[in-house]
């Protein structure tokens, strides 16, 4: 692999070699290029509107804290307000550190920070949910993903935000797309299209401004900006197939630089070609949240975990 001692753009000392473009970048130019890429993504897919109240889902990891800083820098004159939303899933030895990091970082940026927890909303922590599931074949990541998304929606609704920004990077999206493809989940693949806007007024828009940024470049941004993100990994992260898919995609990228970005573009094009029945969402008969069926995925999960106990 070629290395660059000098930044291709400005000539200063390079700290990062971008293999897929063949350029060396200094710390300033690398960070600037990531911010510019986020700006282009927002513009290309019309993700934000002037005056939007933006709720940023912040977990304490490198991606969400980097996104919060980037949006705070580029939207401060365009958004009426930026808020940070953190959900404590209740994972022993893991969540306490992340909650503290989020609190300190939002205070440093002067951004209002709102929190809630699985315990407050559902009556149990994720650790307790894992015990409740027994031997039933549903991964911790599936339970957490479904319940965390709803928890963010609940807080966002109370705050009356216009849009929820999540920190899914390019690697995250490719992994999710591959999982959905392997599981033949066509509906979820359709919603992969970033140009889709919800047709129902009771659904809050969700955007992914980091969707065209490689995970390792987000990590470099966080490191160079001195963002004190959580380094511990979730103890449940290896239950599903995501880790295996991550490894496969990383191997392909190492052999064929840029293939992840090409795959992302292909995934978006595929999602835009899928036609599904869009009769509009109905309200879940139990929790009254938007759902494509009589019982939403959250209530189905809660029913599986706790029988007749719902939100």
Residue frames as qw, qx, qy, qz and C-alpha x, y, z in Angstrom:
[[0.000, 0.887, 0.461, 0.000, 0.00, 0.00, 0.00],
 [0.398, 0.494, -0.047, 0.771, 1.44, 3.41, -0.92],
 [0.392, -0.679, -0.424, 0.453, 1.92, 5.94, 1.86],
 [0.232, 0.789, 0.130, 0.554, 1.92, 9.71, 1.79],
 [0.490, -0.238, -0.385, 0.745, 4.13, 11.84, 3.97],
 [0.031, 0.159, 0.025, -0.986, 2.42, 15.01, 2.74],
 [0.431, 0.532, 0.576, -0.446, -1.23, 15.90, 2.36],
 [0.426, 0.337, 0.640, 0.544, -2.30, 15.73, -1.29],
 [0.060, 0.874, 0.451, 0.170, -4.44, 18.85, -0.81],
 [0.155, -0.986, 0.032, -0.059, -2.36, 21.30, 1.24],
 [0.580, 0.572, -0.456, 0.359, 1.14, 19.77, 1.51],
 [0.403, -0.634, 0.483, -0.449, 1.14, 19.54, 5.30],
 [0.053, -0.274, 0.952, -0.125, 2.08, 16.32, 7.12],
 [0.670, -0.113, -0.502, -0.535, -0.36, 13.55, 6.22],
 [0.371, -0.275, 0.737, -0.493, -1.97, 11.49, 8.99],
 [0.692, 0.241, 0.610, -0.301, -4.29, 9.33, 6.89],
 [0.023, 0.238, -0.735, -0.634, -4.14, 7.59, 3.52],
 [0.682, 0.327, 0.309, -0.577, -7.50, 7.29, 1.76],
 [0.436, -0.141, 0.825, 0.332, -6.91, 4.12, -0.24],
 [0.484, 0.552, 0.678, 0.038, -10.04, 4.26, -2.41],
 [0.308, 0.942, 0.116, -0.067, -9.14, 7.73, -3.74],
 [0.793, 0.230, -0.041, 0.563, -5.34, 7.45, -3.58],
 [0.058, 0.804, -0.083, 0.586, -4.89, 10.58, -1.48],
 [0.511, -0.171, -0.563, 0.626, -2.97, 11.40, 1.66],
 [0.220, -0.801, -0.277, -0.483, -4.67, 13.80, 4.07],
 [0.177, 0.249, -0.550, 0.777, -3.52, 15.91, 7.00],
 [0.062, -0.379, -0.805, 0.452, -5.74, 16.10, 10.09],
 [0.217, 0.446, 0.160, -0.854, -7.37, 19.36, 9.02],
 [0.382, 0.254, -0.553, -0.695, -8.11, 18.26, 5.45],
 [0.223, -0.140, -0.964, -0.047, -9.42, 14.85, 6.56],
 [0.041, 0.455, 0.680, -0.574, -11.85, 16.38, 9.05],
 [0.269, 0.443, -0.080, -0.851, -12.90, 19.04, 6.54],
 [0.304, 0.124, -0.777, -0.538, -13.51, 16.41, 3.85],
 [0.124, -0.303, -0.931, 0.162, -15.77, 14.43, 6.20],
 [0.135, 0.524, 0.413, -0.732, -17.80, 17.52, 7.09],
 [0.295, 0.382, -0.382, -0.788, -18.11, 18.40, 3.40],
 [0.217, -0.048, -0.932, -0.286, -19.25, 14.86, 2.61],
 [0.008, 0.456, 0.785, -0.420, -21.98, 15.17, 5.27],
 [0.212, 0.518, 0.063, -0.827, -23.06, 18.49, 3.77],
 [0.286, 0.235, -0.670, -0.644, -23.26, 16.94, 0.29],
 [0.128, -0.221, -0.967, 0.003, -25.26, 13.99, 1.60],
 [0.106, 0.527, 0.560, -0.631, -27.76, 16.33, 3.29],
 [0.274, 0.504, -0.192, -0.797, -28.09, 18.38, 0.10],
 [0.189, 0.161, -0.845, -0.473, -28.21, 15.42, -2.32],
 [0.226, -0.323, -0.917, -0.052, -31.02, 13.65, -0.50],
 [0.282, -0.535, -0.140, -0.784, -32.77, 16.77, 0.84],
 [0.525, -0.233, -0.764, 0.294, -32.44, 15.50, 4.40],
 [0.239, -0.488, -0.473, 0.693, -32.97, 18.79, 6.24],
 [0.116, 0.773, 0.410, 0.470, -35.06, 21.90, 5.85],
 [0.147, 0.384, -0.263, 0.873, -34.39, 25.41, 7.13],
 [0.456, -0.407, 0.198, -0.766, -35.76, 25.76, 10.65],
 [0.804, -0.141, -0.563, -0.127, -35.97, 22.05, 11.44],
 [0.535, -0.627, 0.463, -0.327, -35.81, 21.04, 15.08],
 [0.683, 0.347, -0.642, -0.015, -33.28, 18.19, 14.95],
 [0.769, -0.511, 0.316, -0.218, -33.19, 15.44, 17.54],
 [0.460, 0.554, -0.693, 0.023, -29.83, 13.66, 17.36],
 [0.943, -0.302, -0.095, -0.107, -29.81, 10.12, 18.76],
 [0.172, 0.725, -0.595, 0.302, -26.64, 10.02, 20.87],
 [0.931, -0.213, -0.293, -0.050, -25.32, 6.78, 22.36],
 [0.538, -0.763, 0.341, 0.109, -21.85, 7.75, 23.60],
 [0.828, 0.061, 0.398, 0.391, -20.03, 6.04, 20.73],
 [0.351, -0.290, 0.330, 0.827, -17.73, 7.65, 18.18],
 [0.145, 0.389, 0.672, 0.613, -20.34, 7.87, 15.43],
 [0.166, -0.810, -0.552, -0.107, -23.14, 9.59, 17.32],
 [0.381, -0.749, -0.087, 0.535, -20.88, 12.07, 19.13],
 [0.340, -0.126, 0.454, 0.814, -19.11, 12.93, 15.85],
 [0.053, 0.563, 0.663, 0.490, -22.47, 13.44, 14.15],
 [0.266, -0.846, -0.416, 0.202, -23.64, 15.69, 16.98],
 [0.371, -0.576, 0.134, 0.716, -20.56, 17.87, 16.66],
 [0.260, 0.095, 0.600, 0.750, -20.75, 18.03, 12.86],
 [0.045, -0.692, -0.643, -0.325, -24.45, 18.94, 12.82],
 [0.328, -0.809, -0.275, 0.402, -23.91, 21.50, 15.56],
 [0.358, -0.399, 0.294, 0.791, -21.19, 23.13, 13.44],
 [0.117, 0.101, 0.635, 0.757, -22.99, 23.12, 10.08],
 [0.175, -0.589, -0.707, -0.350, -26.61, 23.62, 11.16],
 [0.273, -0.432, -0.495, 0.702, -26.35, 26.17, 13.94],
 [0.108, 0.303, -0.066, -0.945, -27.52, 28.95, 11.58],
 [0.379, -0.013, -0.648, -0.661, -30.10, 26.83, 9.76],
 [0.454, -0.370, -0.811, -0.008, -31.81, 24.72, 12.40],
 [0.366, -0.731, -0.046, -0.574, -34.08, 26.38, 14.93],
 [0.567, -0.605, 0.475, -0.294, -32.77, 23.94, 17.54],
 [0.637, 0.271, -0.721, 0.017, -30.54, 20.87, 17.92],
 [0.696, -0.493, 0.317, -0.413, -31.32, 18.45, 20.75],
 [0.275, 0.347, -0.896, 0.042, -29.53, 15.32, 21.92],
 [0.845, -0.229, 0.019, -0.483, -31.52, 12.21, 22.85],
 [0.202, 0.396, -0.883, 0.151, -29.94, 9.34, 24.78],
 [0.860, -0.246, -0.175, -0.411, -31.60, 6.07, 25.74],
 [0.209, -0.479, 0.812, -0.261, -30.24, 3.97, 28.60],
 [0.712, 0.050, -0.597, -0.366, -30.90, 0.40, 27.50],
 [0.731, -0.504, 0.316, -0.334, -29.87, -0.98, 30.86],
 [0.883, 0.263, -0.354, 0.164, -26.78, -3.05, 30.09],
 [0.695, -0.702, 0.070, 0.141, -24.75, -3.74, 33.20],
 [0.644, -0.416, 0.326, 0.553, -21.17, -2.42, 33.08],
 [0.447, 0.283, 0.518, 0.672, -21.78, -0.69, 29.74],
 [0.045, 0.790, 0.462, 0.400, -24.47, 2.00, 29.80],
 [0.427, -0.820, -0.193, 0.329, -23.29, 3.96, 32.83],
 [0.481, -0.316, 0.290, 0.764, -20.10, 5.07, 31.07],
 [0.235, 0.385, 0.576, 0.682, -21.91, 6.02, 27.86],
 [0.169, -0.859, -0.471, -0.107, -24.53, 8.09, 29.70],
 [0.455, -0.727, -0.018, 0.514, -21.78, 10.04, 31.49],
 [0.427, -0.067, 0.450, 0.781, -19.89, 10.68, 28.24],
 [0.095, 0.623, 0.594, 0.499, -23.07, 11.96, 26.53],
 [0.307, -0.877, -0.339, 0.147, -23.86, 14.26, 29.46],
 [0.469, -0.586, 0.150, 0.644, -20.40, 15.80, 29.53],
 [0.370, 0.091, 0.544, 0.747, -20.12, 16.20, 25.75],
 [0.023, 0.737, 0.564, 0.371, -23.52, 17.85, 25.31],
 [0.360, -0.859, -0.187, 0.314, -22.71, 20.24, 28.15],
 [0.484, -0.341, 0.325, 0.737, -19.42, 21.09, 26.41],
 [0.205, 0.285, 0.595, 0.723, -21.26, 21.88, 23.17],
 [0.214, 0.173, 0.264, -0.924, -24.10, 23.68, 24.94],
 [0.444, -0.085, -0.659, -0.601, -26.73, 21.33, 23.46],
 [0.661, -0.253, 0.318, -0.631, -29.85, 20.39, 25.46],
 [0.267, 0.210, -0.940, -0.035, -29.67, 16.72, 26.42],
 [0.739, -0.171, 0.129, -0.638, -32.73, 14.56, 27.08],
 [0.129, 0.261, -0.955, 0.049, -32.62, 11.03, 28.41],
 [0.828, -0.159, 0.076, -0.532, -34.91, 8.11, 29.04],
 [0.135, -0.372, 0.917, -0.045, -34.47, 4.39, 29.62],
 [0.468, -0.092, -0.815, -0.329, -35.93, 1.02, 28.76],
 [0.215, -0.251, -0.813, 0.479, -36.80, 0.69, 32.46],
 [0.192, 0.299, 0.254, -0.899, -38.87, 3.90, 32.41],
 [0.479, 0.234, -0.369, -0.762, -40.65, 3.10, 29.14],
 [0.673, 0.054, -0.668, -0.313, -41.02, -0.69, 29.17],
 [0.763, -0.527, 0.135, -0.349, -40.58, -1.59, 32.82],
 [0.917, -0.231, 0.228, 0.234, -37.44, -3.67, 32.30],
 [0.101, -0.757, 0.497, 0.411, -33.82, -3.24, 31.22],
 [0.672, 0.474, -0.502, -0.267, -32.26, -4.98, 28.22],
 [0.074, 0.339, -0.904, 0.249, -30.41, -7.28, 30.61],
 [0.483, 0.095, 0.684, -0.538, -33.77, -8.29, 32.10],
 [0.721, 0.449, -0.088, -0.520, -35.28, -8.67, 28.62],
 [0.423, 0.453, -0.778, -0.100, -32.54, -11.13, 27.70],
 [0.156, -0.090, 0.905, -0.386, -33.53, -13.17, 30.75],
 [0.595, 0.296, 0.378, -0.645, -37.22, -12.94, 29.83],
 [0.607, 0.458, -0.430, -0.487, -36.69, -14.25, 26.31],
 [0.846, -0.201, 0.479, -0.117, -35.49, -17.60, 27.68],
 [0.538, -0.143, 0.715, 0.423, -34.54, -19.98, 24.89],
 [0.540, 0.743, 0.368, -0.144, -36.64, -18.21, 22.25],
 [0.653, 0.074, 0.345, 0.670, -34.65, -17.55, 19.11],
 [0.182, 0.936, 0.168, 0.252, -34.50, -13.77, 18.95],
 [0.639, 0.169, -0.253, 0.706, -31.16, -12.00, 19.26],
 [0.323, -0.624, -0.334, 0.628, -30.38, -9.33, 21.81],
 [0.152, -0.162, 0.295, 0.929, -29.63, -6.94, 18.93],
 [0.151, -0.421, -0.699, -0.559, -33.10, -7.52, 17.46],
 [0.361, -0.704, -0.582, 0.187, -34.78, -6.82, 20.80],
 [0.347, -0.513, -0.092, 0.780, -32.61, -3.77, 21.48],
 [0.140, 0.045, 0.458, 0.877, -33.01, -2.33, 17.97],
 [0.204, -0.565, -0.683, -0.414, -36.81, -2.55, 18.00],
 [0.421, -0.743, -0.467, 0.231, -37.22, -1.18, 21.52],
 [0.399, -0.387, 0.012, 0.831, -34.55, 1.52, 21.21],
 [0.087, 0.262, 0.497, 0.823, -36.07, 2.92, 18.03],
 [0.311, -0.699, -0.583, -0.274, -39.45, 3.23, 19.73],
 [0.504, -0.621, -0.310, 0.514, -37.89, 4.78, 22.84],
 [0.294, -0.130, 0.201, 0.925, -36.24, 7.46, 20.69],
 [0.102, -0.463, -0.587, -0.656, -39.58, 8.09, 18.95],
 [0.416, -0.716, -0.555, 0.085, -41.33, 8.52, 22.30],
 [0.419, -0.536, -0.108, 0.724, -38.81, 11.10, 23.51],
 [0.200, 0.046, 0.418, 0.885, -38.74, 12.85, 20.11],
 [0.169, -0.618, -0.645, -0.417, -42.54, 13.12, 20.10],
 [0.421, -0.745, -0.397, 0.331, -42.51, 14.73, 23.53],
 [0.372, -0.453, 0.126, 0.800, -39.86, 17.21, 22.36],
 [0.492, 0.783, 0.287, -0.249, -41.81, 17.90, 19.13],
 [0.290, -0.478, 0.558, 0.614, -38.75, 17.48, 16.90],
 [0.633, 0.572, -0.123, -0.507, -39.15, 17.62, 13.12],
 [0.783, 0.435, -0.444, -0.018, -36.46, 15.10, 12.29],
 [0.792, -0.523, 0.312, 0.054, -34.44, 12.42, 14.09],
 [0.469, 0.716, -0.517, -0.003, -30.80, 12.13, 13.00],
 [0.920, -0.321, 0.219, 0.045, -29.10, 8.79, 13.60],
 [0.095, -0.796, 0.549, 0.239, -25.37, 8.13, 13.21],
 [0.895, 0.129, 0.419, 0.088, -25.45, 5.10, 10.94],
 [0.060, -0.671, 0.517, 0.529, -22.30, 5.23, 8.81],
 [0.585, 0.433, -0.519, -0.448, -21.63, 3.58, 5.43],
 [0.204, 0.210, -0.951, 0.103, -20.46, 0.33, 7.04],
 [0.341, 0.146, 0.708, -0.601, -23.55, 0.14, 9.28],
 [0.629, 0.414, 0.035, -0.657, -25.91, 0.58, 6.35],
 [0.514, 0.394, -0.707, -0.285, -24.21, -2.03, 4.19],
 [0.025, 0.095, -0.950, 0.297, -24.31, -4.53, 7.03],
 [0.450, 0.281, 0.538, -0.655, -28.01, -3.85, 7.62],
 [0.614, 0.448, -0.282, -0.585, -28.81, -4.07, 3.92],
 [0.368, 0.307, -0.872, -0.101, -27.02, -7.43, 3.67],
 [0.165, 0.054, 0.868, -0.465, -28.84, -8.79, 6.73],
 [0.558, 0.387, 0.283, -0.677, -32.21, -7.72, 5.29],
 [0.547, 0.454, -0.541, -0.450, -31.29, -9.22, 1.92],
 [0.219, 0.196, -0.952, 0.081, -30.32, -12.55, 3.46],
 [0.213, 0.224, 0.791, -0.529, -33.51, -12.55, 5.52],
 [0.058, 0.407, 0.738, 0.535, -35.62, -11.71, 2.45],
 [0.071, -0.681, -0.504, 0.527, -37.01, -8.65, 4.24],
 [0.350, 0.459, 0.451, 0.681, -38.05, -6.67, 1.16],
 [0.173, -0.910, -0.342, -0.157, -40.04, -4.05, 3.08],
 [0.524, -0.744, 0.074, 0.409, -37.01, -3.03, 5.12],
 [0.558, 0.006, 0.423, 0.714, -34.88, -2.92, 1.97],
 [0.172, 0.743, 0.457, 0.457, -37.39, -0.49, 0.42],
 [0.314, -0.939, -0.137, 0.011, -37.01, 1.87, 3.37],
 [0.713, -0.259, 0.153, 0.633, -33.24, 1.88, 2.75],
 [0.361, 0.600, 0.320, 0.638, -33.86, 4.62, 0.16],
 [0.309, -0.322, -0.333, 0.831, -32.77, 7.95, 1.76],
 [0.097, -0.127, -0.285, -0.945, -35.11, 9.96, -0.49],
 [0.355, -0.507, -0.759, -0.204, -38.26, 8.42, 1.03],
 [0.146, -0.235, 0.325, -0.904, -40.30, 10.84, 3.11],
 [0.074, 0.299, 0.901, -0.307, -43.03, 9.57, 5.46],
 [0.152, -0.392, -0.539, -0.730, -46.51, 10.19, 4.09],
 [0.486, -0.662, -0.568, -0.052, -48.20, 10.10, 7.47],
 [0.023, -0.803, 0.146, -0.577, -48.11, 13.23, 9.58],
 [0.723, -0.641, 0.164, -0.198, -47.66, 11.21, 12.79],
 [0.927, -0.002, 0.032, 0.374, -44.33, 9.72, 11.62],
 [0.212, -0.892, 0.238, 0.320, -41.16, 11.69, 12.41],
 [0.690, 0.664, -0.285, 0.048, -38.63, 11.87, 9.57],
 [0.775, -0.488, 0.300, 0.266, -35.39, 9.95, 10.14],
 [0.522, 0.809, -0.269, 0.029, -32.13, 10.84, 8.44],
 [0.886, -0.279, 0.150, 0.338, -28.62, 9.33, 8.31],
 [0.211, 0.954, -0.184, -0.108, -26.16, 12.14, 7.50],
 [0.307, -0.633, 0.692, 0.162, -23.09, 9.86, 7.93],
 [0.891, 0.214, 0.367, -0.160, -24.37, 7.29, 5.44],
 [0.744, 0.643, -0.110, 0.149, -21.61, 8.00, 2.89],
 [0.032, -0.793, 0.551, -0.257, -18.73, 8.08, 5.40],
 [0.729, 0.114, -0.662, 0.128, -16.63, 5.00, 6.14],
 [0.730, -0.648, -0.218, -0.012, -16.65, 3.84, 9.76],
 [0.755, -0.181, -0.092, 0.624, -12.86, 4.11, 10.09],
 [0.254, 0.436, 0.090, 0.859, -12.97, 7.71, 8.86],
 [0.468, -0.748, -0.200, -0.426, -15.58, 8.61, 11.47],
 [0.825, -0.458, -0.160, 0.290, -13.25, 7.05, 14.05],
 [0.578, 0.138, 0.003, 0.804, -10.36, 9.17, 12.76],
 [0.085, -0.668, -0.175, -0.718, -12.52, 12.31, 12.94],
 [0.669, -0.701, -0.193, -0.157, -13.45, 11.55, 16.55],
 [0.811, -0.253, -0.088, 0.519, -9.81, 10.88, 17.46],
 [0.436, 0.302, 0.080, 0.844, -8.49, 14.02, 15.76],
 [0.229, -0.666, -0.166, -0.690, -11.18, 16.20, 17.31],
 [0.093, 0.224, -0.722, 0.648, -10.51, 14.79, 20.76],
 [0.682, -0.284, -0.157, -0.655, -14.03, 13.45, 21.20],
 [0.162, -0.335, 0.858, -0.354, -14.03, 11.21, 24.33],
 [0.765, -0.015, -0.325, -0.556, -16.19, 8.38, 23.05],
 [0.806, -0.313, 0.440, -0.243, -16.91, 5.04, 24.74],
 [0.253, 0.537, -0.775, -0.218, -14.43, 2.35, 23.77],
 [0.390, -0.057, 0.888, -0.238, -16.09, -0.68, 25.41],
 [0.327, -0.018, -0.725, -0.606, -18.09, -2.93, 23.09],
 [0.727, -0.195, 0.088, -0.652, -21.64, -4.01, 23.83],
 [0.356, -0.287, 0.880, -0.131, -21.53, -7.49, 25.46],
 [0.682, 0.345, 0.596, -0.248, -24.36, -8.65, 23.18],
 [0.313, 0.692, -0.305, -0.575, -22.89, -7.47, 19.88],
 [0.099, 0.363, -0.872, -0.312, -21.86, -10.92, 18.63],
 [0.542, 0.171, 0.737, -0.367, -25.23, -12.67, 19.02],
 [0.683, 0.626, 0.218, -0.308, -26.41, -11.93, 15.47],
 [0.820, 0.276, 0.300, 0.402, -24.76, -12.26, 12.06],
 [0.161, 0.987, -0.012, 0.012, -23.68, -8.60, 11.88],
 [0.422, -0.729, 0.486, 0.232, -20.15, -9.26, 13.09],
 [0.692, 0.044, 0.641, 0.328, -19.63, -11.93, 10.43],
 [0.475, 0.776, 0.357, 0.213, -20.93, -9.66, 7.69],
 [0.114, -0.968, 0.185, 0.124, -18.73, -6.82, 8.94],
 [0.570, -0.465, 0.593, 0.329, -15.68, -9.07, 8.66],
 [0.645, 0.365, 0.592, 0.317, -16.58, -10.17, 5.11],
 [0.287, 0.929, 0.202, 0.121, -17.15, -6.60, 3.92],
 [0.289, -0.876, 0.330, 0.199, -13.89, -5.41, 5.50],
 [0.655, -0.181, 0.631, 0.375, -11.99, -8.20, 3.73],
 [0.537, 0.626, 0.485, 0.289, -13.54, -7.23, 0.40],
 [0.050, 0.999, 0.010, -0.011, -12.71, -3.56, 0.96],
 [0.491, -0.666, 0.464, 0.317, -9.09, -4.41, 1.76],
 [0.596, 0.050, 0.676, 0.430, -8.78, -6.34, -1.51],
 [0.248, 0.546, 0.546, 0.585, -10.89, -3.94, -3.59],
 [0.159, -0.330, -0.311, 0.877, -10.69, -0.38, -2.20],
 [0.275, 0.134, -0.148, -0.940, -13.90, 1.57, -2.71],
 [0.273, -0.191, -0.884, -0.328, -16.13, -1.47, -3.08],
 [0.085, -0.468, -0.729, 0.493, -18.17, -0.49, -0.01],
 [0.167, 0.454, 0.046, -0.874, -19.06, 2.85, -1.54],
 [0.303, 0.113, -0.693, -0.644, -20.02, 1.17, -4.82],
 [0.226, -0.283, -0.931, 0.038, -22.11, -1.36, -2.90],
 [0.049, 0.461, 0.496, -0.734, -23.90, 1.45, -1.06],
 [0.296, 0.337, -0.269, -0.852, -24.88, 3.07, -4.34],
 [0.329, -0.032, -0.866, -0.374, -26.12, -0.28, -5.63],
 [0.122, -0.353, -0.848, 0.376, -28.14, -0.87, -2.46],
 [0.185, 0.447, 0.234, -0.844, -29.84, 2.52, -2.80],
 [0.355, 0.235, -0.539, -0.727, -30.67, 1.87, -6.47],
 [0.268, -0.155, -0.947, -0.089, -32.09, -1.55, -5.61],
 [0.006, -0.415, -0.688, 0.596, -34.24, -0.06, -2.83],
 [0.258, 0.412, -0.027, -0.874, -35.62, 2.54, -5.24],
 [0.357, 0.118, -0.735, -0.565, -36.71, -0.17, -7.68],
 [0.103, -0.227, -0.946, 0.205, -38.75, -2.10, -5.13],
 [0.402, -0.296, -0.217, -0.839, -42.49, -1.46, -5.27],
 [0.138, -0.204, -0.902, 0.355, -44.53, -2.32, -2.21],
 [0.212, -0.695, -0.613, -0.310, -48.13, -1.72, -1.21],
 [0.212, 0.000, -0.335, 0.918, -48.17, 1.76, 0.35],
 [0.256, -0.653, -0.623, -0.346, -51.69, 2.15, 1.67],
 [0.192, -0.690, 0.203, -0.668, -50.50, 4.29, 4.53],
 [0.254, 0.102, -0.841, 0.466, -49.74, 3.32, 8.10],
 [0.571, -0.604, -0.420, -0.365, -52.41, 2.45, 10.62],
 [0.256, -0.635, 0.498, -0.532, -52.23, 2.76, 14.38],
 [0.331, 0.083, -0.921, 0.191, -51.24, -0.28, 16.43],
 [0.570, -0.533, -0.471, -0.412, -54.31, -1.54, 18.28],
 [0.714, -0.444, -0.423, 0.337, -52.34, -1.77, 21.53],
 [0.481, -0.387, -0.122, 0.777, -49.90, 1.15, 21.78],
 [0.275, 0.892, 0.315, -0.171, -51.47, 3.47, 19.12],
 [0.220, -0.626, 0.452, 0.596, -48.12, 4.05, 17.40],
 [0.594, 0.554, -0.326, -0.484, -47.83, 3.90, 13.58],
 [0.531, -0.197, 0.822, 0.055, -47.71, 0.35, 12.25],
 [0.338, 0.252, -0.652, -0.630, -48.06, -1.51, 8.96],
 [0.453, -0.216, -0.851, -0.155, -50.14, -4.18, 10.72],
 [0.545, -0.688, -0.324, -0.352, -52.66, -4.37, 13.54],
 [0.734, -0.651, 0.038, 0.190, -49.91, -5.11, 16.06],
 [0.284, 0.883, -0.367, 0.068, -46.59, -3.26, 15.72],
 [0.736, 0.292, -0.545, 0.275, -43.17, -4.88, 16.04],
 [0.027, -0.437, 0.572, -0.694, -42.64, -3.35, 19.48],
 [0.703, -0.216, 0.283, -0.616, -45.84, -4.81, 20.91],
 [0.928, 0.160, -0.319, -0.112, -45.10, -8.15, 19.27],
 [0.485, 0.391, -0.623, 0.474, -41.71, -8.14, 20.97],
 [0.277, -0.348, 0.512, -0.735, -43.20, -7.15, 24.32],
 [0.871, -0.077, -0.012, -0.485, -45.86, -9.81, 23.96],
 [0.833, 0.240, -0.482, 0.125, -43.18, -12.39, 23.32],
 [0.301, 0.379, -0.609, 0.629, -41.16, -11.21, 26.33],
 [0.114, -0.057, 0.629, -0.767, -43.83, -10.55, 28.91],
 [0.078, 0.417, 0.905, -0.034, -47.03, -12.12, 27.72],
 [0.034, 0.793, 0.568, 0.218, -49.84, -9.62, 28.21],
 [0.321, -0.743, -0.115, 0.576, -47.71, -6.65, 29.35],
 [0.499, 0.645, 0.285, 0.504, -47.43, -3.76, 26.89],
 [0.278, 0.287, -0.134, 0.907, -46.26, -0.15, 26.90]]
